[in-house]
Amino acid sequence: MLFPTTIAGSLPKPEWLAEPNKLWPTWRSSGDELLRAKRDATLLAVKVQEDAGVDIVTEGEQARQHFVHGFLEKVDGIDFAHKVEMGIRKDRYKAMVPQVIAPLQLKGRVHAFEAQAARAHTTNKFKFTLPGPMTIIDTLSDSYYGDRVKMAFAFAELLNQEALALQADGVDMIQFDEPAFNVFMDEAADWGVKALERAAQGLTCATAVHICYGYGIKANTDWKETLGSEWRQYEEIFPAIDASPIQQVAIECRNSRVPLELLGLLKNKIVQAGVIDVASDEVETPEDVVATIEAVMKHVPKDKIVPTTNCGMAPMQRDIAEAKLRALGAGAKLAREKLG
């Protein structure tokens, strides 16, 4: 299929599952009741995507409180009881984060529950998202390893264990989310991509990396205003990503100041092109989606374009997010008719 659609990963959580419109929502229940609510929300997220015309669905990250900490909760060696305040993404904003205090190892499976529930209830292709090693180590405090690279590769090994298990669950694509790649460009090109390759080692399903300028929250939108009229951070890391075995790159294109000609640096990749702006409540029209796809086609062959959302939609209002999903599906359909 030309222009198969997907989303970056997350969708807003229903009000009966967690606090709405928050990145770190409080769960509405606990124990077995919470587990059932997570399952119900997961199946609902899949259904909403299918109805909107999303071809490669996710579980909407409904069972995770946060895209990074949903993974960390199942890792031994991390102290959640004594959090410390730390600057995230080069001090773009402050957060209370857990500490690594001992050697890292998985307690068991991390995302089996929601992955298996979603896989059993859709015949669509199914993508699962995991945080990338560099983004993980930028989201907690190191009180054990004393070396960012060493700790990142320790997490890469754990991510690889879970990624291989997810593949065995029937996941068609593993996507690693690395928003830290456009903050620590030198490190990303030096060792970040290598850590990502370690996380994806041995996978035979499709692989992707999602890079972005963050959710549509105030800390991110304020930071973007300091970046000037052109965002060229990707120019430094795309060559390293293009030389890696990771097959797809997800990047924002709608209402972005990233010069689209930079996509030409990804000659060997499928590009998941963000055609839906998650930092705005204005709902795109199908024609808007087509226009963004046409702009991307000037630099990427059309058979290598996968329309998607710019970033996760977790903090958005549900009705707006669902309207944007319908615009994504309708826009891709229109693009096939017009450009196929």
C-alpha positions as CSV (number, residue, x, y, z in Angstrom):
1,M,0.0,0.0,0.0
2,L,1.2,3.5,-0.8
3,F,1.3,5.9,2.2
4,P,0.5,3.4,5.0
5,T,-0.4,5.4,8.1
6,T,0.8,5.0,11.7
7,I,1.1,7.2,14.8
8,A,4.1,8.2,16.9
9,G,2.9,6.0,19.7
10,S,0.8,7.4,22.5
11,L,-2.8,8.5,22.6
12,P,-4.7,10.3,25.4
13,K,-5.8,8.1,28.2
14,P,-9.6,7.9,29.0
15,E,-10.7,9.9,32.0
16,W,-11.7,6.7,33.8
17,L,-8.2,5.3,33.4
18,A,-6.1,8.3,34.5
19,E,-6.0,12.1,34.9
20,P,-6.6,13.7,31.5
21,N,-4.3,15.9,29.6
22,K,-1.2,15.2,31.6
23,L,2.2,13.6,30.8
24,W,2.5,12.0,34.3
25,P,-1.2,11.2,35.1
26,T,-2.3,9.7,38.3
27,W,-4.1,6.3,37.8
28,R,-7.8,6.3,38.8
29,S,-7.7,2.9,40.4
30,S,-5.2,0.2,41.5
31,G,-4.6,-3.5,41.7
32,D,-6.7,-5.8,39.5
33,E,-9.2,-3.0,38.7
34,L,-6.4,-0.9,37.2
35,L,-5.1,-3.9,35.2
36,R,-8.6,-4.4,33.7
37,A,-8.9,-0.6,33.0
38,K,-5.5,-0.7,31.2
39,R,-6.6,-3.6,29.1
40,D,-9.9,-1.9,28.2
41,A,-8.2,1.3,27.3
42,T,-5.6,-0.6,25.2
43,L,-8.3,-2.3,23.1
44,L,-10.2,1.0,22.8
45,A,-7.0,2.8,21.5
46,V,-6.6,0.0,18.9
47,K,-10.3,0.4,17.8
48,V,-10.1,4.2,17.5
49,Q,-7.0,3.9,15.3
50,E,-8.6,1.2,13.1
51,D,-11.8,3.3,12.7
52,A,-9.7,6.4,11.7
53,G,-7.9,4.5,9.0
54,V,-4.6,4.0,10.7
55,D,-2.9,1.1,9.1
56,I,0.0,0.3,11.5
57,V,-1.6,0.7,14.9
58,T,0.0,0.9,18.4
59,E,-1.5,0.1,21.8
60,G,-1.6,3.8,22.5
61,E,0.8,3.4,25.5
62,Q,-2.3,3.1,27.6
63,A,-0.7,0.9,30.2
64,R,2.2,3.2,30.8
65,Q,2.1,6.3,33.0
66,H,5.1,7.7,31.0
67,F,6.8,6.5,27.9
68,V,10.2,6.1,29.7
69,H,9.1,5.2,33.2
70,G,6.7,2.6,32.0
71,F,9.9,0.7,31.1
72,L,11.9,1.6,34.1
73,E,9.3,0.3,36.5
74,K,10.3,-3.3,35.5
75,V,14.0,-2.8,36.0
76,D,16.0,-3.8,39.1
77,G,18.7,-1.4,40.3
78,I,16.5,1.7,40.2
79,D,15.4,3.5,43.3
80,F,12.0,5.2,42.8
81,A,11.6,5.9,46.5
82,H,14.3,8.6,46.7
83,K,13.9,10.7,43.6
84,V,16.1,13.7,42.9
85,E,15.5,16.8,40.8
86,M,17.3,16.9,37.5
87,G,17.4,19.0,34.4
88,I,15.9,17.0,31.4
89,R,17.0,17.5,27.8
90,K,19.9,19.9,28.7
91,D,17.9,21.6,31.4
92,R,14.9,22.3,29.1
93,Y,12.8,21.5,32.1
94,K,13.2,20.1,35.6
95,A,11.8,16.8,36.8
96,M,11.9,14.6,39.8
97,V,13.6,11.4,38.6
98,P,14.6,8.0,40.1
99,Q,18.2,7.0,40.7
100,V,20.2,4.1,39.3
101,I,21.8,2.6,42.4
102,A,22.9,-0.9,41.4
103,P,23.5,-3.1,38.4
104,L,20.6,-3.0,36.0
105,Q,18.5,-6.1,35.1
106,L,15.0,-6.8,34.0
107,K,12.6,-8.1,36.7
108,G,10.8,-10.1,33.9
109,R,8.7,-9.1,30.9
110,V,8.0,-5.4,30.7
111,H,5.1,-4.9,28.2
112,A,3.8,-8.4,27.5
113,F,0.4,-7.7,29.0
114,E,-0.6,-4.8,26.7
115,A,1.3,-6.1,23.6
116,Q,-0.4,-9.4,23.7
117,A,-3.8,-7.9,24.4
118,A,-3.5,-5.5,21.4
119,R,-2.0,-8.2,19.1
120,A,-4.9,-10.5,19.8
121,H,-7.5,-7.9,18.9
122,T,-6.3,-6.5,15.6
123,T,-5.4,-7.9,12.2
124,N,-3.6,-4.6,11.3
125,K,0.1,-4.4,11.4
126,F,1.2,-3.6,15.0
127,K,4.0,-1.3,16.1
128,F,5.3,-1.1,19.6
129,T,7.4,1.8,21.0
130,L,10.2,1.6,23.5
131,P,12.3,4.5,24.9
132,G,15.8,4.7,23.4
133,P,19.0,4.2,25.5
134,M,20.1,7.9,25.3
135,T,16.7,9.2,26.2
136,I,16.4,6.8,29.1
137,I,19.7,7.9,30.7
138,D,18.6,11.6,30.3
139,T,15.5,10.8,32.3
140,L,17.0,9.4,35.5
141,S,20.0,10.1,37.8
142,D,23.1,7.9,37.8
143,S,24.4,7.0,41.3
144,Y,26.1,3.8,40.3
145,Y,27.7,3.6,36.8
146,G,29.5,6.9,36.8
147,D,29.7,6.8,33.0
148,R,26.8,7.9,30.7
149,V,27.9,5.6,27.8
150,K,28.3,2.5,30.0
151,M,24.9,3.1,31.5
152,A,23.3,3.6,28.1
153,F,24.6,0.3,26.8
154,A,23.4,-1.4,30.0
155,F,19.9,-0.1,29.2
156,A,20.4,-1.1,25.5
157,E,20.9,-4.7,26.5
158,L,17.7,-4.7,28.6
159,L,15.8,-3.0,25.8
160,N,17.0,-5.7,23.4
161,Q,15.7,-8.4,25.7
162,E,12.2,-6.9,25.7
163,A,12.3,-6.0,22.0
164,L,13.1,-9.6,21.1
165,A,10.2,-10.8,23.4
166,L,7.8,-8.3,21.8
167,Q,8.8,-9.6,18.4
168,A,7.9,-13.1,19.6
169,D,4.5,-11.7,20.8
170,G,3.8,-10.9,17.1
171,V,4.8,-7.2,17.0
172,D,5.5,-6.2,13.4
173,M,7.6,-3.1,14.1
174,I,9.7,-2.0,17.1
175,Q,10.2,1.8,17.3
176,F,12.7,3.3,19.7
177,D,11.9,6.9,20.8
178,E,15.0,9.1,21.0
179,P,14.0,12.8,21.5
180,A,17.4,13.2,23.2
181,F,19.1,12.8,19.8
182,N,18.4,16.4,18.8
183,V,19.7,17.7,22.1
184,F,23.0,15.9,22.4
185,M,23.9,15.8,18.7
186,D,27.6,15.1,19.1
187,E,27.0,12.2,21.5
188,A,24.2,10.9,19.4
189,A,26.4,10.7,16.4
190,D,29.4,9.4,18.4
191,W,27.8,6.6,20.5
192,G,24.0,7.2,20.7
193,V,23.3,5.5,17.4
194,K,25.6,2.6,18.4
195,A,23.6,2.1,21.6
196,L,20.4,2.1,19.5
197,E,21.8,-0.6,17.3
198,R,22.6,-2.7,20.3
199,A,19.0,-2.3,21.5
200,A,17.8,-3.5,18.1
201,Q,20.3,-6.4,17.7
202,G,18.9,-9.6,16.3
203,L,15.4,-8.1,15.4
204,T,14.0,-9.4,12.2
205,C,10.8,-7.3,12.4
206,A,10.8,-3.8,11.0
207,T,12.8,-1.3,13.1
208,A,12.4,2.5,13.5
209,V,13.7,5.4,15.5
210,H,11.5,8.4,16.4
211,I,13.2,11.7,16.8
212,C,11.3,14.9,17.6
213,Y,11.3,18.3,19.3
214,G,8.9,17.0,22.0
215,Y,5.3,17.0,23.0
216,G,3.1,20.0,22.6
217,I,3.8,21.1,26.2
218,K,4.8,24.6,27.3
219,A,8.4,23.7,28.2
220,N,8.9,22.4,24.6
221,T,7.1,25.1,22.8
222,D,9.0,27.8,24.7
223,W,12.3,26.0,23.8
224,K,11.4,25.8,20.2
225,E,11.0,29.6,20.1
226,T,14.7,29.9,20.9
227,L,15.8,27.8,18.0
228,G,15.5,30.3,15.2
229,S,13.7,30.2,11.9
230,E,15.4,26.9,10.8
231,W,15.9,23.8,13.0
232,R,18.9,22.1,11.5
233,Q,19.9,19.8,14.5
234,Y,19.1,16.7,12.4
235,E,21.8,17.6,9.9
236,E,24.4,16.4,12.4
237,I,22.8,13.1,13.2
238,F,21.0,11.9,10.1
239,P,24.2,10.6,8.4
240,A,25.0,8.4,11.4
241,I,21.4,7.1,11.5
242,D,21.4,6.5,7.7
243,A,24.5,4.4,8.0
244,S,22.8,2.2,10.7
245,P,20.7,-0.9,10.2
246,I,17.6,0.8,11.7
247,Q,15.1,0.8,8.8
248,Q,12.8,3.7,9.4
249,V,13.0,7.3,10.9
250,A,10.0,9.1,12.3
251,I,10.3,12.8,12.2
252,E,7.9,15.8,12.4
253,C,7.1,17.7,9.2
254,R,3.8,19.5,9.8
255,N,4.3,23.1,11.0
256,S,7.9,22.3,11.6
257,R,10.9,24.5,11.1
258,V,13.0,21.5,10.1
259,P,14.1,22.1,6.5
260,L,12.6,19.2,4.6
261,E,15.6,19.0,2.3
262,L,17.4,17.4,5.3
263,L,15.3,14.3,4.7
264,G,17.5,13.8,1.6
265,L,20.2,12.7,4.0
266,L,18.2,9.6,4.8
267,K,18.7,8.0,1.4
268,N,18.5,4.4,2.8
269,K,15.5,4.8,5.1
270,I,11.8,4.7,5.0
271,V,10.6,8.1,6.4
272,Q,7.7,8.2,8.8
273,A,6.7,11.8,8.0
274,G,4.8,13.7,10.6
275,V,1.8,15.2,8.9
276,I,-0.3,15.9,12.0
277,D,0.8,18.7,14.4
278,V,0.5,17.6,18.0
279,A,1.4,21.0,19.4
280,S,-1.8,22.6,18.0
281,D,-5.5,21.9,18.7
282,E,-6.3,22.9,15.2
283,V,-7.5,19.8,13.3
284,E,-5.8,19.3,10.0
285,T,-7.9,18.8,6.8
286,P,-7.3,15.8,4.5
287,E,-6.0,18.4,2.1
288,D,-3.5,19.6,4.7
289,V,-2.2,16.1,5.0
290,V,-1.8,15.8,1.2
291,A,0.1,19.1,1.1
292,T,2.6,17.9,3.7
293,I,3.1,14.6,1.9
294,E,3.7,16.4,-1.4
295,A,6.3,18.6,0.3
296,V,8.1,15.5,1.7
297,M,7.9,13.8,-1.7
298,K,10.3,16.5,-3.1
299,H,13.0,14.8,-1.0
300,V,11.8,11.2,-0.3
301,P,10.5,8.7,-2.9
302,K,6.7,8.3,-2.4
303,D,7.0,4.6,-1.8
304,K,9.2,5.3,1.2
305,I,6.8,7.7,3.0
306,V,4.7,6.6,6.0
307,P,2.4,9.4,7.1
308,T,2.3,9.7,10.9
309,T,1.8,12.2,13.8
310,N,4.6,14.6,14.7
311,C,4.9,13.1,18.2
312,G,2.9,11.4,20.8
313,M,-0.6,12.6,21.6
314,A,-0.7,11.6,25.3
315,P,-1.4,15.1,26.7
316,M,-4.0,16.1,24.2
317,Q,-7.7,16.3,24.6
318,R,-9.3,13.0,23.4
319,D,-11.8,14.5,21.0
320,I,-9.1,16.6,19.3
321,A,-6.7,13.7,19.1
322,E,-9.3,11.4,17.6
323,A,-10.3,14.1,15.0
324,K,-6.7,14.4,14.0
325,L,-6.4,10.6,13.6
326,R,-9.4,10.7,11.2
327,A,-7.7,13.5,9.3
328,L,-4.6,11.4,9.1
329,G,-6.5,8.4,7.7
330,A,-8.6,10.5,5.3
331,G,-5.6,12.5,4.1
332,A,-3.5,9.4,3.3
333,K,-6.5,8.0,1.4
334,L,-6.8,11.2,-0.6
335,A,-3.0,11.2,-1.2
336,R,-3.3,7.7,-2.7
337,E,-6.0,8.8,-5.0
338,K,-4.2,12.0,-6.1
339,L,-0.5,10.9,-6.0
340,G,-0.6,7.1,-6.5
